[in-house]
Amino acid sequence: MTGTAHALDASRTFWELVERRAALTPDRPFLLQDDRVLTFGGLRERGERVAAGLWGMGVRPGTVVAWQLPTRIETVLLSFALARIGAVQSPVIPFYRDRETGFALRESQAEFFAVPGTWRGFDHTAMAKRLAGEAGRRAPEVFEAYDTLPDGDPAVLPPPPADGTAVRWIYWTSGTTSDPKGVLHTDRSLISAGACLAHALRLTPDDVGSMAFPFAHVAGPDYSVMLLLYGFPAVLFEHFALPDALVEYRRHGVTVAGGSTAFYSMFLAEQRKAPDTRPVPTLRLLAGGGAPKPPELYHAVVREMGVQLTHGYGMTEVPMITMGDPDDTPEHLAGTEGRPPGGMEIRITDERGEPLPYGTDGEVRLRGEAVCAGYLDPAASAAAFDAEGFLITGDVGHLRESGHLVLTGRLKDIIIRKGENISAKEIEDLLHRHPDVADAAVIGLPDPERGELVCAVVEQPPGAAPLTLAGLTGHLRAEGLAVHKLPERLEVLDALPRNDTLRKVLKYRLREQFA
């Protein structure tokens, strides 16, 4: 089956991938949700009927369709139906409200907008209609797509699109410091990213995956490609929360779970409630990316849960850049982001864009098939790529001679104190070794004497003794941190602010709060 999976990599479009998988294993499950099952054959058949229904509404190749829907079988069907037509999709995270959603509608100039109606106490239809008049040249047609989807006779459909290099996806960056940016993807760029992820994790048709993150995130198609290539199912969670979700993990025998660093921590917390009982007996692998992973978290998961943890590096612009190999050494799995797949070029440069040698920190730049086609805003696209076509990420790190990438922060996370560069991530990794620290974020704050001072913001586990700055700096000194890098300020919060997708810590909010 692995050879078959690699052969499916050659699929040019999402719909070609669907047809190839449905022809191979039509009766195998694709998606599991509660008591419902969608097979690969069902994806093809129902996807065509939904596509025909959308066609009857006026959706055509190139039509921009925005959708803001929770992680449900219906959402996946709608997305693949749009791929069957060759429409341009603009997924919007369902937790977004007027500002972010209105911005996405205006910038994408969406002609249709699919919403779930009232979901989790919020009336999305009312918001959509309120925003429709503000969306630009033409108000999008709003329709609900929660339990029911458009339906029609597939005979009305033209042949599926054959060009996988046309822009058919607009994903939105988090907009943590300004308005979001519309990231342009093709079927081919997303298939390339998903294929790299699937092969890196060494998955098999016997695995059972899980989507505990919003399907509207760029990880949605990334993960779907993985399922289509290897022919195994995933459990969908419309709303993810532990310990409640454990019932579904156990019922379906999930073998691969994760999403990001925050998900690893949640599973580890469940393990610690009953150290002698595995929360999900079938689980063998936690995997994810999207946020830094403290080395101590890796070791704690492997030691206490008895499962492997592989972490990777990705972003909306490039969903899969590097990934840890389950067969790699513990040191590489704990201390690096893994290696890039074939076809992904990583260049570490100085501020002038000149390449730096192995082991030297610099800015991470990327080039490869999984890299986005640019941004909706042509000026943003021009600024994002260098003269050789490398995407300028703003991340800081270095390559080892083995090819493993080590991320040390972002340019904005480099704290400049009295002219000395200090990596926030280095301090955060050491803070995670403190028994009374559940999570930590280190930020630079303006200071008239130093330029910036180092501030540690921590979240403590239940029942922990109150932290003091002296106690924290004593721990860091014992861990070997240089004196000039020690935090000069400590703030303790009940919970660090996080986004609603992969639960990344929102440092800009901390800077605003404590500046």
C-alpha positions as CSV (number, residue, x, y, z in Angstrom):
1,M,0.0,0.0,0.0
2,T,2.9,2.4,0.6
3,G,3.9,2.1,-3.1
4,T,0.3,2.8,-4.0
5,A,0.3,5.9,-1.7
6,H,3.4,7.2,-3.4
7,A,1.8,6.7,-6.8
8,L,-1.2,8.8,-5.7
9,D,1.2,11.7,-5.0
10,A,1.2,12.3,-8.7
11,S,-2.5,13.4,-8.5
12,R,-2.7,16.9,-10.0
13,T,-5.9,18.0,-8.3
14,F,-7.9,17.2,-5.2
15,W,-10.7,15.6,-7.2
16,E,-8.3,13.4,-9.1
17,L,-6.9,12.2,-5.7
18,V,-10.5,11.4,-4.6
19,E,-11.3,9.4,-7.7
20,R,-8.1,7.4,-7.5
21,R,-8.6,6.5,-3.8
22,A,-12.3,5.7,-4.4
23,A,-11.4,3.3,-7.2
24,L,-8.9,1.5,-4.9
25,T,-10.8,1.2,-1.7
26,P,-14.4,2.5,-2.1
27,D,-15.8,0.7,1.0
28,R,-13.1,1.7,3.5
29,P,-14.0,4.5,5.9
30,F,-12.7,8.0,5.3
31,L,-14.4,10.0,8.1
32,L,-15.9,8.9,11.4
33,Q,-18.1,11.2,13.5
34,D,-20.2,10.0,16.3
35,D,-22.2,7.1,14.8
36,R,-21.7,8.3,11.2
37,V,-19.3,6.9,8.6
38,L,-18.3,8.4,5.2
39,T,-16.4,5.9,3.0
40,F,-14.0,6.9,0.2
41,G,-16.6,5.8,-2.3
42,G,-19.2,7.8,-0.5
43,L,-17.0,10.9,-0.7
44,R,-16.9,10.6,-4.5
45,E,-20.6,9.9,-4.9
46,R,-21.9,12.4,-2.4
47,G,-19.3,15.0,-3.3
48,E,-20.5,14.9,-6.9
49,R,-24.1,15.4,-5.9
50,V,-23.2,18.3,-3.7
51,A,-21.2,19.7,-6.5
52,A,-24.2,19.4,-8.8
53,G,-26.3,21.3,-6.2
54,L,-23.8,24.1,-6.0
55,W,-23.7,24.2,-9.8
56,G,-27.4,24.7,-9.8
57,M,-26.9,27.7,-7.4
58,G,-24.6,29.3,-9.9
59,V,-21.2,28.2,-8.6
60,R,-18.7,27.8,-11.5
61,P,-15.0,27.2,-12.0
62,G,-13.2,30.2,-10.5
63,T,-16.2,31.4,-8.4
64,V,-15.1,32.5,-5.0
65,V,-17.0,30.7,-2.2
66,A,-16.2,31.5,1.4
67,W,-17.3,29.1,4.1
68,Q,-17.2,29.4,7.9
69,L,-18.2,25.9,9.1
70,P,-17.3,23.6,12.0
71,T,-15.4,20.4,11.7
72,R,-18.1,18.1,10.3
73,I,-18.6,15.5,7.6
74,E,-20.8,18.0,5.8
75,T,-18.0,20.6,5.8
76,V,-15.6,18.2,4.2
77,L,-18.1,17.2,1.6
78,L,-18.8,20.8,0.7
79,S,-15.1,21.5,0.4
80,F,-14.5,18.6,-1.9
81,A,-17.6,19.4,-3.9
82,L,-16.1,22.9,-4.5
83,A,-12.9,21.2,-5.5
84,R,-14.8,19.0,-8.0
85,I,-16.2,22.2,-9.7
86,G,-12.9,24.1,-9.6
87,A,-14.2,26.9,-7.5
88,V,-11.9,29.1,-5.4
89,Q,-12.5,28.4,-1.7
90,S,-11.9,30.8,1.1
91,P,-12.3,28.9,4.5
92,V,-12.8,31.1,7.6
93,I,-12.3,29.8,11.1
94,P,-15.7,29.4,12.7
95,F,-14.6,31.3,15.9
96,Y,-14.0,34.5,13.9
97,R,-16.4,37.3,14.3
98,D,-17.3,40.5,12.4
99,R,-13.8,42.0,12.1
100,E,-11.9,39.0,10.7
101,T,-14.9,37.5,8.8
102,G,-15.9,40.8,7.2
103,F,-12.3,41.4,6.2
104,A,-12.1,37.9,4.5
105,L,-15.4,38.5,2.6
106,R,-14.3,41.9,1.4
107,E,-10.8,41.0,0.4
108,S,-11.7,37.7,-1.3
109,Q,-14.8,39.3,-3.0
110,A,-16.7,36.1,-2.3
111,E,-19.8,35.5,-4.3
112,F,-21.2,32.9,-2.0
113,F,-20.9,32.4,1.8
114,A,-21.7,29.1,3.6
115,V,-22.4,29.3,7.3
116,P,-23.7,26.8,10.0
117,G,-26.7,28.9,11.1
118,T,-26.7,29.2,14.9
119,W,-23.7,27.3,16.2
120,R,-22.6,27.1,19.8
121,G,-24.9,29.9,20.7
122,F,-23.8,32.3,18.0
123,D,-26.0,33.3,15.0
124,H,-23.6,33.0,12.1
125,T,-26.4,33.6,9.6
126,A,-27.3,37.0,11.1
127,M,-23.6,38.0,11.1
128,A,-23.2,36.9,7.5
129,K,-26.2,38.9,6.4
130,R,-25.0,41.9,8.4
131,L,-21.6,41.7,6.7
132,A,-22.9,40.9,3.2
133,G,-23.7,44.5,2.5
134,E,-20.2,45.5,3.5
135,A,-18.4,42.9,1.5
136,G,-17.4,45.0,-1.6
137,R,-18.7,45.2,-5.1
138,R,-21.2,42.4,-4.8
139,A,-22.9,41.1,-1.7
140,P,-22.3,37.3,-1.4
141,E,-25.2,34.9,-1.4
142,V,-25.5,33.5,2.1
143,F,-26.6,29.9,2.6
144,E,-26.6,27.4,5.5
145,A,-24.6,24.2,5.2
146,Y,-24.7,22.4,8.6
147,D,-27.0,19.4,8.4
148,T,-28.1,19.8,4.8
149,L,-26.1,20.5,1.7
150,P,-27.1,21.5,-1.9
151,D,-28.0,18.4,-4.0
152,G,-28.3,17.8,-7.7
153,D,-27.8,15.4,-10.6
154,P,-24.1,15.0,-11.4
155,A,-25.0,14.7,-15.1
156,V,-25.1,18.5,-15.2
157,L,-21.4,18.8,-14.2
158,P,-18.6,19.4,-16.7
159,P,-15.4,17.4,-16.5
160,P,-13.5,18.0,-13.3
161,P,-10.6,20.5,-13.4
162,A,-7.3,19.1,-14.7
163,D,-4.9,22.0,-13.8
164,G,-3.5,21.6,-10.3
165,T,-1.5,24.8,-10.5
166,A,-4.4,27.3,-10.6
167,V,-5.0,29.2,-7.4
168,R,-8.1,27.6,-5.9
169,W,-7.7,28.3,-2.1
170,I,-7.5,31.5,-0.1
171,Y,-6.4,30.8,3.5
172,W,-6.1,33.6,6.1
173,T,-3.2,34.2,8.4
174,S,-4.0,34.8,12.0
175,G,-3.7,38.5,11.9
176,T,-2.2,38.7,15.3
177,T,-0.6,42.1,14.8
178,S,-2.6,43.6,11.9
179,D,-5.3,42.6,9.4
180,P,-5.0,39.0,8.2
181,K,-3.3,38.2,4.9
182,G,-5.0,36.1,2.2
183,V,-2.6,33.2,1.4
184,L,-3.0,31.8,-2.1
185,H,-2.7,28.0,-2.6
186,T,-3.1,25.6,-5.4
187,D,-4.3,22.0,-5.3
188,R,-0.8,21.0,-6.1
189,S,0.8,23.0,-3.3
190,L,-1.6,21.5,-0.7
191,I,-1.3,17.9,-2.1
192,S,2.5,18.3,-1.9
193,A,2.3,19.4,1.7
194,G,0.0,16.6,2.7
195,A,2.0,14.0,0.9
196,C,5.2,15.1,2.7
197,L,3.4,14.9,6.1
198,A,2.0,11.4,5.4
199,H,5.3,9.9,4.3
200,A,7.3,11.6,7.1
201,L,5.0,10.0,9.8
202,R,5.3,6.5,8.3
203,L,1.6,5.9,8.5
204,T,-0.2,2.8,7.3
205,P,-3.7,1.8,6.2
206,D,-4.2,0.3,9.6
207,D,-3.9,3.6,11.4
208,V,-6.9,5.7,12.7
209,G,-6.3,9.5,12.7
210,S,-8.1,12.4,14.3
211,M,-9.0,16.0,13.4
212,A,-9.3,17.9,16.7
213,F,-8.6,21.2,15.0
214,P,-10.9,23.4,12.8
215,F,-11.1,21.9,9.3
216,A,-11.1,25.5,8.1
217,H,-7.4,25.7,9.1
218,V,-4.9,24.9,6.3
219,A,-4.2,21.7,8.2
220,G,-7.6,20.5,7.0
221,P,-6.7,19.7,3.4
222,D,-3.2,18.7,4.6
223,Y,-4.7,16.0,6.8
224,S,-7.3,15.0,4.2
225,V,-4.5,14.3,1.6
226,M,-2.8,12.1,4.1
227,L,-6.0,10.0,4.5
228,L,-6.6,9.8,0.8
229,L,-3.0,8.7,0.1
230,Y,-2.9,5.9,2.7
231,G,-6.6,4.9,2.8
232,F,-7.2,5.2,6.5
233,P,-9.9,7.1,8.4
234,A,-9.9,10.0,10.8
235,V,-12.3,10.8,13.7
236,L,-13.8,14.3,13.4
237,F,-14.4,16.5,16.5
238,E,-16.9,19.3,16.0
239,H,-15.8,20.6,19.4
240,F,-12.7,19.3,21.1
241,A,-12.2,19.2,24.8
242,L,-10.6,16.8,27.1
243,P,-11.5,14.6,28.9
244,D,-14.9,14.4,27.1
245,A,-13.3,13.6,23.7
246,L,-11.5,10.6,25.1
247,V,-14.7,8.5,24.7
248,E,-14.5,8.9,20.9
249,Y,-10.8,8.3,20.8
250,R,-11.3,5.0,22.6
251,R,-14.4,4.0,20.7
252,H,-12.8,4.3,17.3
253,G,-9.3,3.1,18.3
254,V,-7.4,6.2,17.4
255,T,-3.7,5.5,16.8
256,V,-2.5,8.9,15.8
257,A,-3.5,12.2,17.5
258,G,-2.2,15.7,18.2
259,G,-2.4,19.0,16.4
260,S,0.0,21.3,18.2
261,T,2.1,21.7,21.4
262,A,-1.0,22.6,23.4
263,F,-2.7,19.3,22.4
264,Y,0.4,17.3,23.6
265,S,0.1,19.0,27.0
266,M,-3.6,18.3,27.3
267,F,-3.1,14.6,26.6
268,L,-0.2,14.5,29.1
269,A,-2.4,16.2,31.7
270,E,-4.9,13.4,31.3
271,Q,-2.2,10.7,31.6
272,R,-1.1,12.3,34.9
273,K,-4.6,12.0,36.4
274,A,-4.2,8.2,36.2
275,P,-0.5,7.4,35.7
276,D,-1.1,3.6,35.5
277,T,-3.9,3.8,32.8
278,R,-3.4,5.0,29.3
279,P,-6.0,7.5,28.3
280,V,-6.2,6.0,24.8
281,P,-4.9,2.4,24.8
282,T,-4.5,2.3,21.0
283,L,-2.6,5.5,20.7
284,R,0.9,5.1,19.4
285,L,1.9,8.5,18.0
286,L,1.3,12.2,18.9
287,A,2.2,14.4,16.0
288,G,1.7,18.1,15.0
289,G,3.3,21.4,14.5
290,G,2.4,25.1,14.3
291,A,4.0,26.2,17.6
292,P,7.3,25.7,19.4
293,K,7.8,22.4,21.3
294,P,9.8,22.5,24.5
295,P,12.3,19.5,24.6
296,E,11.1,18.6,28.1
297,L,7.5,18.1,26.8
298,Y,8.8,15.6,24.3
299,H,10.6,13.6,27.0
300,A,7.6,13.8,29.4
301,V,5.2,12.4,26.7
302,V,7.5,9.6,25.7
303,R,8.3,8.7,29.3
304,E,4.9,9.0,30.9
305,M,2.5,8.1,28.1
306,G,4.6,5.4,26.4
307,V,4.0,6.8,22.9
308,Q,6.2,8.5,20.3
309,L,6.0,12.2,19.6
310,T,7.0,13.7,16.3
311,H,6.8,17.5,15.8
312,G,7.1,19.5,12.7
313,Y,7.3,23.0,11.3
314,G,4.7,24.6,9.1
315,M,2.7,27.8,8.5
316,T,-0.3,28.9,6.5
317,E,2.0,29.8,3.7
318,V,3.8,26.4,3.7
319,P,1.7,23.8,5.6
320,M,4.6,21.3,5.8
321,I,8.2,22.4,5.9
322,T,9.9,19.8,8.2
323,M,8.8,16.9,10.2
324,G,10.3,14.6,12.8
325,D,10.8,11.0,11.8
326,P,9.4,8.5,14.3
327,D,12.6,6.5,13.9
328,D,14.9,9.4,14.5
329,T,17.0,9.7,17.7
330,P,15.4,11.1,20.8
331,E,17.8,14.0,20.8
332,H,16.7,15.0,17.3
333,L,13.0,14.5,18.1
334,A,13.3,16.6,21.2
335,G,15.6,19.3,20.1
336,T,14.8,19.9,16.4
337,E,11.9,20.4,14.1
338,G,12.9,17.4,11.9
339,R,14.2,17.5,8.4
340,P,12.6,18.8,5.2
341,P,11.3,16.4,2.6
342,G,12.7,16.1,-0.9
343,G,11.8,19.2,-2.9
344,M,11.8,21.6,0.1
345,E,14.8,23.9,0.1
346,I,15.7,25.6,3.4
347,R,18.2,28.5,3.3
348,I,19.5,30.2,6.4
349,T,20.5,33.8,5.7
350,D,21.9,36.9,7.3
351,E,20.0,40.2,7.2
352,R,21.3,40.8,3.6
353,G,19.9,37.5,2.4
354,E,23.4,35.9,2.1
355,P,23.5,32.1,3.0
356,L,25.0,31.2,6.4
357,P,26.9,28.0,7.3
358,Y,25.6,25.1,9.3
359,G,25.0,25.8,13.0
360,T,24.7,29.6,12.5
361,D,21.5,31.3,13.4
362,G,19.8,33.4,10.7
363,E,16.5,34.0,9.0
364,V,14.8,30.9,7.6
365,R,13.8,31.1,3.9
366,L,12.0,28.5,1.9
367,R,11.5,27.3,-1.7
368,G,9.6,24.3,-2.9
369,E,6.3,22.9,-4.3
370,A,4.4,23.2,-1.0
371,V,5.1,27.0,-0.8
372,C,2.1,29.1,-1.5
373,A,1.6,31.1,-4.7
374,G,1.8,34.4,-2.8
375,Y,-0.8,36.7,-1.2
376,L,-4.0,38.4,-2.4
377,D,-2.2,41.7,-1.9
378,P,0.4,42.0,-4.7
379,A,2.5,44.3,-2.6
380,A,2.6,41.7,0.2
381,S,3.6,39.0,-2.3
382,A,6.4,41.2,-3.7
383,A,7.8,41.8,-0.2
384,A,7.5,38.1,0.9
385,F,9.9,36.5,-1.7
386,D,13.5,37.3,-2.4
387,A,15.1,37.6,-5.8
388,E,15.7,33.8,-6.0
389,G,12.1,32.9,-5.2
390,F,12.6,32.0,-1.5
391,L,9.8,32.8,0.9
392,I,11.1,35.1,3.7
393,T,9.5,33.6,6.8
394,G,10.6,35.9,9.6
395,D,11.6,32.8,11.6
396,V,15.1,32.4,13.1
397,G,17.0,29.2,13.3
398,H,19.9,27.1,12.0
399,L,20.5,23.9,10.1
400,R,22.6,21.0,11.4
401,E,24.9,19.1,9.1
402,S,22.4,16.2,9.4
403,G,19.8,18.4,7.7
404,H,17.7,18.9,10.9
405,L,16.3,22.3,11.5
406,V,16.5,24.0,14.9
407,L,14.2,27.0,15.3
408,T,15.3,29.6,17.9
409,G,12.4,32.1,17.6
410,R,11.0,34.7,15.3
411,L,12.8,38.0,14.4
412,K,10.2,39.8,16.6
413,D,10.9,37.3,19.4
414,I,14.6,38.2,19.5
415,I,14.9,40.5,22.5
416,I,17.7,43.1,22.2
417,R,18.9,44.0,25.7
418,K,21.8,46.4,25.9
419,G,22.7,45.5,22.3
420,E,22.8,41.7,23.1
421,N,20.4,39.4,21.2
422,I,18.4,37.1,23.4
423,S,16.3,34.2,22.2
424,A,12.9,34.0,23.9
425,K,12.6,30.3,23.0
426,E,15.9,29.4,24.8
427,I,14.5,30.8,28.0
428,E,11.0,29.3,27.5
429,D,12.5,25.8,27.0
430,L,14.4,26.1,30.3
431,L,11.3,27.4,32.1
432,H,9.4,24.3,31.0
433,R,11.8,22.3,33.1
434,H,10.5,24.0,36.3
435,P,8.0,21.8,38.1
436,D,5.8,24.8,39.0
437,V,5.5,26.0,35.4
438,A,2.8,24.6,33.1
439,D,3.5,26.9,30.2
440,A,5.5,30.0,29.6
441,A,6.0,32.8,27.2
442,V,9.0,35.2,27.2
443,I,8.6,38.6,25.7
444,G,10.7,41.8,25.4
445,L,9.2,45.0,26.8
446,P,10.4,48.5,26.1
447,D,12.8,49.9,28.7
448,P,14.5,53.3,28.5
449,E,17.9,52.0,29.9
450,R,18.2,48.6,28.3
451,G,16.2,49.1,25.1
452,E,14.2,46.0,26.1
453,L,13.9,44.0,29.3
454,V,13.1,40.3,29.5
455,C,9.7,39.5,30.9
456,A,8.6,35.9,31.7
457,V,4.9,35.3,31.6
458,V,3.9,31.9,33.1
459,E,0.9,29.7,33.7
460,Q,1.1,27.4,36.7
461,P,-0.3,23.9,37.1
462,P,-3.1,23.4,39.7
463,G,-1.8,23.3,43.3
464,A,1.6,24.7,42.5
465,A,3.4,26.9,45.0
466,P,3.4,30.6,44.0
467,L,6.4,31.6,41.9
468,T,8.8,34.5,42.6
469,L,11.1,36.2,40.3
470,A,14.1,35.2,42.5
471,G,13.0,31.6,42.5
472,L,12.6,31.6,38.8
473,T,15.9,33.2,38.0
474,G,17.6,30.8,40.4
475,H,16.2,27.9,38.5
476,L,17.4,29.4,35.2
477,R,20.9,30.0,36.5
478,A,21.0,26.4,37.8
479,E,20.0,25.3,34.2
480,G,23.0,27.2,32.9
481,L,21.4,30.3,31.4
482,A,23.7,33.3,31.0
483,V,23.2,36.1,33.5
484,H,22.5,38.7,30.9
485,K,19.6,36.6,29.6
486,L,17.8,36.3,33.0
487,P,14.2,37.7,33.1
488,E,13.9,41.0,35.0
489,R,10.2,40.7,35.4
490,L,7.7,37.9,36.1
491,E,4.0,37.8,35.5
492,V,1.7,34.9,36.4
493,L,-1.6,34.4,34.6
494,D,-4.3,31.8,35.1
495,A,-4.1,31.0,31.4
496,L,-2.0,32.3,28.6
497,P,-3.9,33.9,25.7
498,R,-4.2,31.5,22.7
499,N,-5.7,31.5,19.3
500,D,-8.7,29.3,18.4
501,T,-7.0,27.1,15.8
502,L,-3.9,25.4,17.0
503,R,-4.0,27.2,20.4
504,K,-0.7,29.1,19.9
505,V,0.2,31.6,22.6
506,L,-0.6,35.1,21.4
507,K,2.4,37.1,22.4
508,Y,1.2,40.3,21.0
509,R,-1.6,40.4,23.6
510,L,1.0,39.8,26.3
511,R,3.1,42.7,25.0
512,E,0.0,44.9,24.9
513,Q,-1.0,43.9,28.4
514,F,2.4,44.3,30.1
515,A,4.1,47.1,28.1
